Amino acid sequence: MAVLRLIALVTALLATSAAAQSVERAPSTVRVATFNADMNRPGAGVLVKDVQKRTEQILNVAEIILRVRPDIILLNEIDHDPEGLALGAFHALLAEGVRDVQGLDYAHRFLAPSNTGEPMGLDLDGDGKIMGARDAKGFGRFPGQYGMAILSRFPVAKARTFRDLPWSAIPWAEAPRNPDGSNYYSDAAWARLPMSSKSHWDVQVTLPDGTTLHLLASHPTPPVFDGPENRNGLRNAAEIRFWADYIDGADWITDDAGTAGGLPAGAQFVILGDLNNDPVDGDGDNAAIRAVVNHARVQDTKPASPGAAVAEGRISEGHASDPSHDTADWHETKDGPGNLRVDYVLPSSDLTVTASGVFWPAPDDPLARLVAMKGRTRASSDHRLVWIDIALDHR
């Protein structure tokens, strides 16, 4: 019996060791990922302390990234601070490595302010106050909450940001209206309110083969938590449809530096981020995300995972989508939408994608601990890391 137990133990250890390896990849490829890492905290400065203390949630987020080992990653929901202390501390943790996983040094990073928590100085939600979280340019309890950042192994050449682009400047913009048809926002608020709830970025990265890849990054507001005026639903749709116009080179677009125009013709790009919208299911304007996913210049590899396909408790009644493509684990929410596909890495149609996936291990995988629920506490995030591998150009 002792021999049998020893054999069983060795077999289990070997299985665990095999499962614990990094996500395999082909040579001569670049891995690009997005991850809503749930690294937001209730107050300014709290995230820095959590990273420095190496809390379990932070370690789990880091381990997920280090197991997938993307060359470039967009982090959504990482609180922004002006000095970049939180990102710097997290960068150091990734370089150091966690547990039994080797570190990865991201030599380059891009960080810019977010609209979240930035006061408008106006009463946007009609509660008679002007300093609430819903009175900010983007929902947030303090400036920079729910921010975003890019880490890259390759040089960042230059960037355009669209944080200040007014929502009202969009030619096809639909303003939120009350049930009686009146405008939800005052004229002053509508004229100034930015389209972007966080920011929209076009960050150029120089790949090892010398080509330039445009990272089109954003994190639109959830299309819920509003009222009959549908202000969040309409804003989410505008934030997403912006990218369709941008890759078409629309001349109405102006960046924060005052430069007009969209993406240059022929530029290679990847649209990435938590876009808070599913092509088929959920409460958002599904047509908005389909306008991007099905765009002629975009290819959708439909990354999948074994964990999403069998996620326990998925609210599948009425869902038309394939559950294996889901990227958000919302099944435990009693009145929630169920699990949805809301996180995207969408490459331009002229890029060669060799592989793609979602880090969502099956329940019997030892790495499922990294995405598990422990009571009411998440091991890492309610979102999953999504990645693609792009072949380098050897022409």
For each residue, the residues with C-beta under 8 A, 3 or more apart:
1: 4 5
2: 5 6
3: 6 7
4: 1 7 8
5: 1 2 8 9
6: 2 3 9 10
7: 3 4 10 11
8: 4 5 11 12
9: 5 6 12 13
10: 6 7 13 14
11: 7 8 14 15
12: 8 9 15 16
13: 9 10 16 17
14: 10 11 17 18
15: 11 12 18 19 366
16: 12 13 19 20 366
17: 13 14 20 21
18: 14 15 21
19: 15 16 361 365 366 367
20: 16 17 67 100 101 366 367
21: 17 18 24 67
22: 66 67 68 69 101
23: 67 68 69 357 359 387
24: 21
25: 29 31 69 355 389
26: 29 354 355 389 391
27:
28: 391 392 394
29: 25 26 354 355 389 390 391 392
30: 71 72 154 207 208 213 389 390 392
31: 25 68 69 70 71 72 387 388 389 390
32: 70 71 72 73 213 215 270 272 345 347 387 388 390
33: 65 68 70 72 73 74 272 345 385 386 387 388
34: 73 74 76 217 272 273 274 343 344 345 385 386 387
35: 61 64 65 73 74 75 76 343 381 383 384 385 386
36: 76 77 219 274 343 381 382 383
37: 61 75 76 77 78 380 381 383
38: 57 61 77 378 380 381 382 383
39: 47 58 61 75 77 78 79 86 90
40: 47 77 78 79 145 146
41: 46 47 50 79 145
42: 46 141
43: 46 141 142
44: 79 81 142 143 144 145
45: 48 49 81
46: 41 42 43 49 50 79
47: 39 40 41 50 51 78 79 81 86
48: 45 51 52 81 85 86 89
49: 45 46 52 53
50: 41 46 47 53 55 57 58
51: 47 48 54 55 58 86 89 90 93
52: 48 49 89
53: 49 50 58
54: 51 58 59 93
55: 50 51 58 59
56: 59 60 379
57: 38 50 60 61 377 378 379 380
58: 39 50 51 53 54 55 61 62 90 93
59: 54 55 56 62 63 93 98 99
60: 56 57 63 64 369 370 379 380
61: 35 37 38 39 57 58 64 65 380 381
62: 58 59 65 66 90 93 94 98
63: 59 60 66 67 98 99 101 370
64: 35 60 61 67 68 359 370 371 380 385
65: 33 35 61 62 68 69 70 73 94 104 385
66: 22 62 63 69 94 97 98 101 102 103 104
67: 20 21 22 23 63 64 101 359 367 370
68: 22 23 31 33 64 65 359 385 387
69: 22 23 25 31 65 66 104
70: 31 32 33 65 73 385 387
71: 30 31 32 152 153 154
72: 30 31 32 33 150 151 152 153 154 205 213 215
73: 32 33 34 35 65 70 106 150 151 152 385
74: 33 34 35 148 149 150 215 217 272 273
75: 35 37 39 78 148 149 150 151
76: 34 35 36 37 146 148 219 273 274 383
77: 36 37 38 39 40 146 147 148 219 274 381
78: 37 39 40 47 75 86 87 90 147 148 149
79: 39 40 41 44 46 47 86 144 145 146 147
80: 86 111 113 114 116 143 144 145 147 148 149
81: 44 45 47 48 84 85 86 144
82: 113 144
83: 88
84: 81 87 88 109 111
85: 48 81 88 89
86: 39 47 48 51 78 79 80 81 89 90
87: 78 84 90 91 109 111 149 151
88: 83 84 85 91 92
89: 48 51 52 85 86 92 93
90: 39 51 58 62 78 86 87 93 94
91: 87 88 94 95 106 109 151
92: 88 89 95 96
93: 51 54 58 59 62 89 90 96 98
94: 62 65 66 90 91 97 103 104 105 106 151
95: 91 92 103 104 105 106
96: 92 93 103
97: 66 94 101 102 103 104
98: 59 62 63 66 93 101 103
99: 59 63
100: 20
101: 20 22 63 66 67 97 98
102: 66 97
103: 66 94 95 96 97 98
104: 65 66 69 94 95 97 153
105: 94 95 153
106: 73 91 94 95 109 151 152 153
107: 152 153
108: 151 152 153 154 155 156 205
109: 84 87 91 106 149 150 151 152 156
110: 149 150 152 156 159 201 203
111: 80 84 87 149 150
112: 159 161 163 199 201
113: 80 82 118 143 144 147 163 199
114: 80 117 118 138 140 143 144 145 146 147 148 163 198 199
115: 118 136 137 138 140 163 194 196 197 198 199
116: 80 136 137 138 139 140 143 144 145 146 147 197 198
117: 114 133 136 138 139 140 141 142 143 144 145
118: 113 114 115 136 137 138 140 143
119: 130 131 135 136 137
120: 124 130 135 136 137 189 192 193
121: 130
122: 130 135 186 188 189 192
123: 126 127 128 129 130 135
124: 120 134 135 136 185 189 193
125: 132 134 135
126: 123
127: 123 132 134
128: 123
129: 123 132 135
130: 119 120 121 122 123 135
131: 119 135
132: 125 127 129 135 136
133: 117 136 139 140 141
134: 124 125 127 139
135: 119 120 122 123 124 125 129 130 131 132
136: 115 116 117 118 119 120 124 132 133 139 140
137: 115 116 118 119 120 193 194 197
138: 114 115 116 117 118 146 194 196 197 198 221
139: 116 117 133 134 136 146 197 221 225
140: 114 115 116 117 118 133 136 143 144 145 146
141: 42 43 117 133 145
142: 43 44 117 145
143: 44 80 113 114 116 117 118 140
144: 44 79 80 81 82 113 114 116 117 140 147
145: 40 41 44 79 80 114 116 117 140 141 142
146: 40 76 77 79 114 116 138 139 140 198 219
147: 77 78 79 80 113 114 116 144 198
148: 74 75 76 77 78 80 114 198 199 201 217 218 219 273
149: 74 75 78 80 87 109 110 111
150: 72 73 74 75 109 110 111 156 201 203 215 217
151: 72 73 75 87 91 94 106 108 109
152: 71 72 73 106 107 108 109 110 155 156 205
153: 71 72 104 105 106 107 108
154: 30 71 72 108 205 206 207 208
155: 108 152 205 206
156: 108 109 110 150 152 159 203 204 205
157: 204 205 206 212
158: 204
159: 110 112 156 201 202 203 204
160: 201 202 255 256 257 259
161: 112 199 200 201 202 255 256
162: 165 195 196 199 200 201 202 242 253 255 256
163: 112 113 114 115 194 196 198 199 200 256
164: 194 256
165: 162 169 194 195 196 200 253 254 255 256
166: 169 191 192 193 194 195
167: 170 173 190 193 194 195 235 238
168: 173 175 190 191 193
169: 165 166 173 195 252 254
170: 167 173 195 238 242 252
171: 252
172: 241
173: 167 168 169 170 195 238
174: 234 237 238
175: 168 183 184 185 190 234
176: 183 184 185 229 230 231 234
177: 181 182 183 184 229
178: 181 182 183 184 228 229
179: 228 229
180:
181: 177 178
182: 177 178
183: 175 176 177 178 186 187 190
184: 175 176 177 178 229 231
185: 124 175 176 189 190 193 231
186: 122 183 189 190
187: 183 190 191
188: 122 191 192
189: 120 122 124 185 186 192 193
190: 167 168 175 183 185 186 187 193
191: 166 168 187 188
192: 120 122 166 188 189
193: 120 124 137 166 167 168 185 189 190
194: 115 137 138 163 164 165 166 167 197
195: 162 165 166 167 169 170 173 200 235 238 239 242
196: 115 138 162 163 165 199 200 218 220 239
197: 115 116 137 138 139 194 219 220 221 235 239
198: 114 115 116 138 146 147 148 163 218 219
199: 112 113 114 115 148 161 162 163 196 218
200: 161 162 163 165 195 196 216 217 218 239 242 243
201: 110 112 148 150 159 160 161 162 215 216 217 218
202: 159 160 161 162 214 215 216 246 255 263
203: 110 150 156 159 214 215 217
204: 156 157 158 159 212 213 214 215
205: 72 108 152 154 155 156 157 212 213 215
206: 154 155 157 210 211 212
207: 30 154 210 211 212 213 392
208: 30 154 392
209: 392 393 394
210: 206 207
211: 206 207 268 392 393
212: 157 204 205 206 207 267 268
213: 30 32 72 204 205 207 268 269 270 390
214: 202 203 204 263 267 268 269 270
215: 32 72 74 150 201 202 203 204 205 269 270 272
216: 200 201 202 243 246 247 263 269 270 271 272
217: 34 74 148 150 200 201 203 272 273
218: 148 196 198 199 200 201 239 242 243 273 275
219: 36 76 77 146 148 197 198 273 274 275 276
220: 196 197 235 236 239 240 273 274 275 276 277
221: 138 139 197 232 235 236 239 276
222: 225 232 236 276
223: 232 233 236 237 276 277 282 283 284 285
224: 232 233 283
225: 139 222 232
226: 229 230 231 232 233
227: 230 231
228: 178 179
229: 176 177 178 179 184 226
230: 176 226 227 233 234
231: 176 184 185 226 227 234 235
232: 221 222 223 224 225 226 235 236
233: 223 224 226 230 236 237 283 284 285
234: 174 175 176 230 231 237 238 285
235: 167 195 197 220 221 231 232 238 239
236: 220 221 222 223 232 233 239 240 276 277 284 285 288
237: 174 223 233 234 240 241 277 284 285 287 288
238: 167 170 173 174 195 234 235 241 242 288
239: 195 196 197 200 218 220 221 235 236 242 275
240: 220 236 237 243 244 275 277 288 289 291 292
241: 172 237 238 244 245 288 291 292
242: 162 170 195 200 218 238 239 245 246 253
243: 200 216 218 240 246 247 271 292
244: 240 241 247 248 291 292 295
245: 241 242 248 250 252 253 262
246: 202 216 242 243 249 250 253 262 263
247: 216 243 244 262 263 269 271 295 297 298 348
248: 244 245 262 297
249: 246 261 262 263 264 265
250: 245 246 253 261 262
251: 260 261 262
252: 169 170 171 245
253: 162 165 242 245 246 250 260 261 262
254: 165 169 258 259 260
255: 160 161 162 165 202 258 259 260
256: 160 161 162 163 164 165
257: 160
258: 254 255
259: 160 254 255
260: 251 253 254 255
261: 249 250 251 253
262: 245 246 247 248 249 250 251 253
263: 202 214 216 246 247 249 267 269
264: 249 267
265: 249
266: 350
267: 212 214 263 264 348
268: 211 212 213 214 347 348 350 351
269: 213 214 215 216 247 263 347 348
270: 32 213 214 215 216 345 346 347 348 351 388 390
271: 216 243 247 292 298 344 345 346
272: 32 33 34 74 215 216 217 344 345 346
273: 34 74 76 148 217 218 219 220 343 344
274: 34 36 76 77 219 220 342 343 383
275: 218 219 220 239 240 289 292 342 343 344
276: 219 220 221 222 223 236 284 342
277: 220 223 236 237 240 282 284 285 286 288 289 342
278: 281 282 284 286 289 321 340 341 342
279: 286 289 290 293 321 341
280: 286 319 320 321
281: 278 286 318 319 320 321 337 338 340
282: 223 277 278 286 337 340 342
283: 223 224 233 337
284: 223 233 236 237 276 277 278 288 289
285: 223 233 234 236 237 277 288 289
286: 277 278 279 280 281 282 289 290
287: 237 290 291
288: 236 237 238 240 241 277 284 285 291 292
289: 240 275 277 278 279 284 285 286 292 293
290: 279 286 287 293 294
291: 240 241 244 287 288 294 295
292: 240 241 243 244 271 275 288 289 295 298 346
293: 279 289 290 298 300 344 346
294: 290 291 298 300
295: 244 247 291 292 298
296: 349
297: 247 248 348 349
298: 247 271 292 293 294 295 346 347 348 349
299: 346 347 348 349 351 353
300: 293 294 346
301: 347 353 356 388
302: 325 356
303: 325 327 345 356 357 358 386 387 388
304: 308 309 322 324 325 357 358
305: 308 309 324 357 358 359 360 361 384
306: 309 310 324 360 361 362 365
307: 310 311 358 360 361 362 363 365 368 371 384
308: 304 305 311 323 324 325 326 327 339 358 360 384
309: 304 305 306 323 324
310: 306 307 362 363
311: 307 308 314 323 326 329 331 339 360
312: 331 363
313: 331 332
314: 311 319 323 326 331 338 339
315: 319 331 336 337 338 339
316: 319 323 338
317:
318: 281
319: 280 281 314 315 316 323 338
320: 280 281
321: 278 279 280 281 325 326 340 341
322: 304 325
323: 308 309 311 314 316 319 326 339
324: 304 305 306 308 309
325: 302 303 304 308 321 322 341 358
326: 308 311 314 321 323 329 339 340 341 360
327: 303 308 340 341 342 343 358 360 383 384 386
328: 339 340 341 342 343 382 383 384
329: 311 326 332 339 360 371 382 383 384
330: 333 336 337 338 339 340 382
331: 311 312 313 314 315 336 338 339
332: 313 329 336 373
333: 330 336 337
334:
335:
336: 315 330 331 332 333
337: 281 282 283 315 330 333 340
338: 281 314 315 316 319 330 331
339: 308 311 314 315 323 326 328 329 330 331
340: 278 281 282 321 326 327 328 330 337
341: 278 279 321 325 326 327 328 344
342: 274 275 276 277 278 282 327 328 383
343: 34 35 36 273 274 275 327 328 358 383 384 386
344: 34 271 272 273 275 293 341 386
345: 32 33 34 270 271 272 303 356 386 387 388
346: 270 271 272 292 293 298 299 300
347: 32 268 269 270 298 299 301 351 353 388 390
348: 247 267 268 269 270 297 298 299 351
349: 296 297 298 299
350: 266 268
351: 268 270 299 347 348 390 391
352: 390 391
353: 299 301 347 356 388 389 390 391
354: 26 29 389 390 391
355: 25 26 29 388 389
356: 301 302 303 345 353 386 387 388 389
357: 23 303 304 305 386 387
358: 303 304 305 307 308 325 327 343 384 385 386 387
359: 23 64 67 68 305 370 371 384 385 386 387
360: 305 306 307 308 311 326 327 329 371 384
361: 19 305 306 307 365 366 367 368 370 371
362: 306 307 310 365 368
363: 307 310 312 368
364: 368
365: 19 306 307 361 362 368
366: 15 16 19 20 361 369
367: 19 20 67 361 370
368: 307 361 362 363 364 365 371 372
369: 60 366 372 379
370: 60 63 64 67 359 361 367 379 380
371: 64 307 329 359 360 361 368 379 380 381 384
372: 368 369 378 379
373: 332 376 377 378 379
374: 377 378 379
375:
376: 373
377: 57 373 374
378: 38 57 372 373 374 381 382
379: 56 57 60 369 370 371 372 373 374
380: 37 38 57 60 61 64 370 371
381: 35 36 37 38 61 77 371 378 384
382: 36 38 328 329 330 378
383: 35 36 37 38 76 274 327 328 329 342 343
384: 35 305 307 308 327 328 329 343 358 359 360 371 381
385: 33 34 35 64 65 68 70 73 358 359
386: 33 34 35 303 327 343 344 345 356 357 358 359
387: 23 31 32 33 34 68 70 303 345 356 357 358 359
388: 31 32 33 270 301 303 345 347 353 355 356
389: 25 26 29 30 31 353 354 355 356
390: 29 30 31 32 213 270 347 351 352 353 354
391: 26 28 29 351 352 353 354
392: 28 29 30 207 208 209 211
393: 209 211
394: 28 209
395:
